[in-house]
Amino acid sequence: MFAFASILDRKLLRDLWRIKGQAAAIVFVIAAGISLFVMSHGMMISLDETMRAYYERYRFADMYAPAKRAPDYIIEELSALAGVNDVEGRISGGGLVTLPDESAPISARVLSFDPEAVSPINGVHLSEGRMISPTRNDEILLLKSFADAHELKPGDSLSVTMNGVRHKFTIAGLALSPEFIYALPPGEFVVDNGRFAALWLNEDAMEAAYDLDGAFNEAVLTFSPYANEDFLITELDRILAPYGATGAYSRADQISNKFLVEELAQLKTMGRVMPPIFVAVSIFLLNIVVTRLVQTEREQIGLIKAFGYSNRDVAVHYLKFVLAIALGGALVGWGGGVWLGRMIGEIYRLYFHFPFLVFIADFSTLGIALAISALSAAAGAFFAVRSAVVLTPAVAMRPPAPPKFASGNGVLKAVSRLLDQPSRMILRRLSREPARALLTAFGIGAAMGLSVMMRFNVNATDYMLDVSFNVIDRSDVFVSFVEPLSDKTILELESIDGVTLVEPVRSTPVMFKHDRIEYLGSITGLPEDAALNRAVDSDLQDVDITGNGVVLSEQLAEILNIAPGDTLTVEVREGRRPTLDIPVTGIVEALIGTPAYMDMDALNRQLKEPNRVSGAYLKIDPRMRQAVYNEIKAIPKVAGVSLRREAYENFQKMIDEGPGVFRYIMTVFSIVIAAGVVYNSARIAYIERERDLASLRVLGFTKIETGYVLLGELGTLAIIALPIGSALGYLIWSYMATAMSTDLYQIPVIYKEDGLGYAAIIVLLATAFAGAFIQRDVSKIDMASALKTRD
Amino acid sequence: MSESVAKAKTAELAFRTSDLSKVYGEGPAAVHALRGVNLEIPAGELVVLLGPSGSGKSTLLNILGGIDRASSGRAFFQGDELTAMTDRQLTAYRRRHVGFVFQFYNLMPSLTALENVDLVAEIATDPMPTMDALDLVGLKPRATHFPSELSGGEQQRVAIARAIAKNPTVLFCDEPTGALDSKTGVGVLKALQEVNTRLGTTTLIITHAAATAAMADRVIHFADGQIREVIENDHKVSPDEISW
C-alpha cells in the first residue's frame, strides 16, 4: 500500500514543496503545542528526579527534632526508636551577618558540621574552595547562593553575630545544601538570596558560640520507608521534652522542602494543565487547515482518478500528504521540546541551586507526540478526502458549475445594498458558508484565547505582587525577633531616629487540630487598626479580627473541615507549648497562604504571655536608612531584617528570570499558533480564489483593490474572531486559575481588559503579517495562466 | 454611432506591433510563442485570430491586452507603447480601454448578473448604464440571477455585457464560444457583432472554429508563433449563417 517512490509519491514531494510556506506554518502550529507538552513533561520528571537524587545523595533528613539543650548521649535512645535508620545531633543557631557593603543586618542560620564525617545527614555539596579544617574554629562553609549574591569568594572573611557576640570567619568553601534549596529569611515568603545566609562551622566552634558543650539543640533523623511518622514525632517529643523540645516535624514541614515541593507542584500543574490546552488548540487548527488544504485539491483528485487510480490510492496519497506535514510537526515539536526542556532545566538548576540536573528526554513523549499529530491530521484529511473521492472523474473534465450564491434575507440584502461590489463579494462569501467562516474565526479565536490566557496569567501575578506589597504589607522594613519579646522593644524601635511608625505583630507557630486533621501553621496576631501589615480578604477588605476568636482563611478551614462557631484545637509550638481551644469566629478568602488571624492582645491573653511581640513592621525616613539599620543591629535578639522594596524587586526579577521563562515561552508559542493559523486560512482562501482574483486584475482592478477582496474577508474573520477569542480566553483562564491554585497560592481570577487588548493586537498583527504575504501573492498573480485554468 | 464616425475610426490604427516576440523558459527548453510578429489592426474592426493551439494567438492577445509582457519587439495601442508600460500603467490601460471575455466566463460567482457588470462599471471612468449593457446582450430579464442560476451561454453574455459596460476601446475575446455548443455560441457571437457594429469597439476574437471567420472584417492566421496570412473579408456574413 505504501509503495515507495511511485509517481504519486513524487507528486507528493513536489506538492509539499509547492505549498512549503503553508506546510511550514502548519508544522509550526503543531510543533508549538507538542514542544510545550514535551518540554513540560520532560522538565517535570527531570525536576522530580533531580530533587530525589539530590536528597538521596546528600542524605536530606526525614525528620527534625529541635530542643533547647539535649545531652549527646540521648542520641542513642533516639536511634533505638522503631523505623529510625540514623540520628545525628547538631547545633543550629540564628545569627546576623554583617557585610561592609550592606548596612542592613542579614539573618543567618549557623549549623555545626563535622568535616570528617563520611556521609553525614544533611550533607553539603562543596562547589568551590575546600572543606573547613576540623582543627580550625575560624573557618566556615558559606551557602553559595548568598556568596554569589554578594560576590564573596573562598578566602574572603565575614563577620557574624551569634548569641550577641561578634565573630570573624574566613570562608573556606562555598556549599550547596538540600536543606537550603529554597533559602528563605525568617518572616519571608519570597526567596532573597542576598538576605539570607547559611553557614557551617566546626562543632567545637558552635559549642563554644552557643554554649552547648556536650549537647545538641537539634536532632536530624533518617528513617526507613516503613517508619510511622506520627509515632516517631510523639516519641521524639516525649524523649526530648525534658530538654526543651519545641516539637519534632517531618521533612514535609521543613521550610525549604515545603516551598520546593509547592513550587514544583505549581510547575507540574502548569505543565499538566497548559500544554494540553495548547495541544488541543493546535490539533484543532491542524484539523481545520488539513481539511481545507485537501479541499483545494479536489480537481487534482478528480484528475488522478481519471487516470485510473482507485479511491484507495487517492485516499492513501492524501493521507501520506497530511501525515508528512503532521509528523514533521511532531518531530520538530519533540526536538524543540527536548531542547527547550534542557534550556529551562538549566535555568531551574541555577534558580534552585541544584548541584546537578538529571535531564530525562523521555521517548514515550515522542510516541505520544507522533500519535496525536498523526491522528488529528488523519481525521481532518479523512473527511475531506472522502468527500473528494466521491466525485466522478468527469467533474474535473467539465467546466465548473459556479458555486451557488444568494442575495440572502432582508438584513443581509439591506446591508449589501450599501456596499460596493467587492465588499458585496466579501459579505456573500462569508454568509454563503457561515459555518465555515465561523470555524475559521473560531480557529483564530482559539489561538487568541491562548494569548488572552497568558496575559491574564501575567496580570494575576502582577496583582498578587501588588496586593502583597502595596495593600497587605505597606511597611519599609520588617524586623523579626529570635523569640517573643516584651513590647518594650517596640518603644525602643520607636525611639530610633528616622523610624516614623512601628507596628507590632505577634506570630506563633502552632499545630492546628480538628476532626483528627492536623495542620502545621501559625497564628498571626495583629493590633487593632493595623496599618502597615493588614489582614485583608480576597476583595481587599479589612478582615474583622476583633474578639477572642480566630479568623481562618477559607483554604485552611477547608483543610481542617471547620466552620465558624466550631472550636479549633491549637497546639502552640513555642514557649510553654500550651494547647488551646479557640472559637472560629470567621472565615475569609485569602490570596496567599493559609493564614489564621487573631487580635494580638487576645492571642497573647490565650497564650498567657501578655504584651509580647515577635516582630515589628516599620515605616522609616528614607534619608536616615543607614542610621536606622545600624540602630536595629544593635538591638539584641533581632533575628532578621527584611527590606520590603528589595523583596519586591527580587520577586519581580525572579518572575522574569526564573520560572517566568516558562511563561514567556508559552506567550511566544501562542503568537506562533495565531500567526500560523491566520496565514494558513489566508493562503487557502487565496488558492480557492486565485482565478477570481486574476480575473479582477484583468478587468483592471489594481493590486490593492484585488487584494481587498481577499484581505477584507480575512480581516472580517479576524474581527469576528476577537470576541470569540476573548470569550475563549476567559474560559481557558477561569479553568487554569482554578486548576493552578494550591493551598499556598490562590491564583486570582481577575480579568483585565488590557489582556484582551493585548491578545487582540497579537491577532491583528498576525493577520496583518499574513495579509502582507498574501498581498505579495496577489501582486505576483499570473493573469494569463490563471485565466486558462478552470477552478 | 453613425456610419460616418465608424468610418473615420477605421482610418486610425488600434494596434501596431513590430517584431513582437515572446519566449517562455530558457535554453533548450525555451518555447518561442511569438517570433517577430508585425501587425496593424485598424480601429473599429472585428478581427478573428485563427490557428492551432500553441500558434501564438493567445500570447498576442495577452500582450495586446496588457496581461502579459513581450520578450522583445514593440507593441503600440493608439500610438502609446504598451511594451514600455509599467505594471501600474498597464492596469490603468486595462481599466480604461480594455474589455475581456474569457472561455470560462470568469464571472464572480458571488455577484448577480447585474452586479458583475456593476463591478466593472464602478471602476470605469465613463461607463454606460449597466442595465443597458445587459439589454444589449439580451439578458435584462436575468439581471438578478447569480451565475449558478444561468446557462453557459447566458453566463458568457453576462461576461460580454461586463466587458462592454465600461465603453471599452477594445474588446478581447479568448475562445468565447469554446465551452459552448454551436447554437448557444452563435448567440454569443451575435452579441459580439452587435457591440462591434453599434459601438464601434475594436474586437479581437480568438477561436478554434474557422467558420467564425466569416463574420470578421479581418482574419489573421497564426502558425508557429508567426502570422501566416492576413485576409481582409469583404463579404461579412451574419453569425446566424455560421455553424460549427
Boltz contact constraints between the chains, C-beta under 6 A:
constraints:
  - contact:
      token1: [A, 399]
      token2: [B, 104]
      max_distance: 6.0
  - contact:
      token1: [A, 399]
      token2: [B, 179]
      max_distance: 6.0
  - contact:
      token1: [A, 402]
      token2: [B, 109]
      max_distance: 6.0
  - contact:
      token1: [A, 402]
      token2: [B, 147]
      max_distance: 6.0
  - contact:
      token1: [A, 402]
      token2: [B, 148]
      max_distance: 6.0
  - contact:
      token1: [A, 403]
      token2: [B, 109]
      max_distance: 6.0
  - contact:
      token1: [A, 404]
      token2: [B, 148]
      max_distance: 6.0
  - contact:
      token1: [A, 405]
      token2: [B, 109]
      max_distance: 6.0
  - contact:
      token1: [A, 405]
      token2: [B, 110]
      max_distance: 6.0
  - contact:
      token1: [A, 405]
      token2: [B, 146]
      max_distance: 6.0
  - contact:
      token1: [A, 420]
      token2: [B, 122]
      max_distance: 6.0
  - contact:
      token1: [A, 421]
      token2: [B, 111]
      max_distance: 6.0
  - contact:
      token1: [A, 421]
      token2: [B, 115]
      max_distance: 6.0
  - contact:
      token1: [A, 421]
      token2: [B, 118]
      max_distance: 6.0
  - contact:
      token1: [A, 421]
      token2: [B, 119]
      max_distance: 6.0
  - contact:
      token1: [A, 421]
      token2: [B, 122]
      max_distance: 6.0
  - contact:
      token1: [A, 425]
      token2: [B, 108]
      max_distance: 6.0
  - contact:
      token1: [A, 425]
      token2: [B, 110]
      max_distance: 6.0
  - contact:
      token1: [A, 428]
      token2: [B, 110]
      max_distance: 6.0
  - contact:
      token1: [A, 429]
      token2: [B, 110]
      max_distance: 6.0
  - contact:
      token1: [A, 692]
      token2: [B, 108]
      max_distance: 6.0
  - contact:
      token1: [A, 695]
      token2: [B, 106]
      max_distance: 6.0
  - contact:
      token1: [A, 698]
      token2: [B, 67]
      max_distance: 6.0
  - contact:
      token1: [A, 698]
      token2: [B, 100]
      max_distance: 6.0
  - contact:
      token1: [A, 699]
      token2: [B, 120]
      max_distance: 6.0
  - contact:
      token1: [A, 700]
      token2: [B, 94]
      max_distance: 6.0
  - contact:
      token1: [A, 700]
      token2: [B, 95]
      max_distance: 6.0
  - contact:
      token1: [A, 702]
      token2: [B, 91]
      max_distance: 6.0
  - contact:
      token1: [A, 783]
      token2: [B, 67]
      max_distance: 6.0
  - contact:
      token1: [A, 784]
      token2: [B, 62]
      max_distance: 6.0
  - contact:
      token1: [A, 784]
      token2: [B, 67]
      max_distance: 6.0
  - contact:
      token1: [A, 784]
      token2: [B, 68]
      max_distance: 6.0
  - contact:
      token1: [A, 787]
      token2: [B, 102]
      max_distance: 6.0
  - contact:
      token1: [A, 790]
      token2: [B, 104]
      max_distance: 6.0
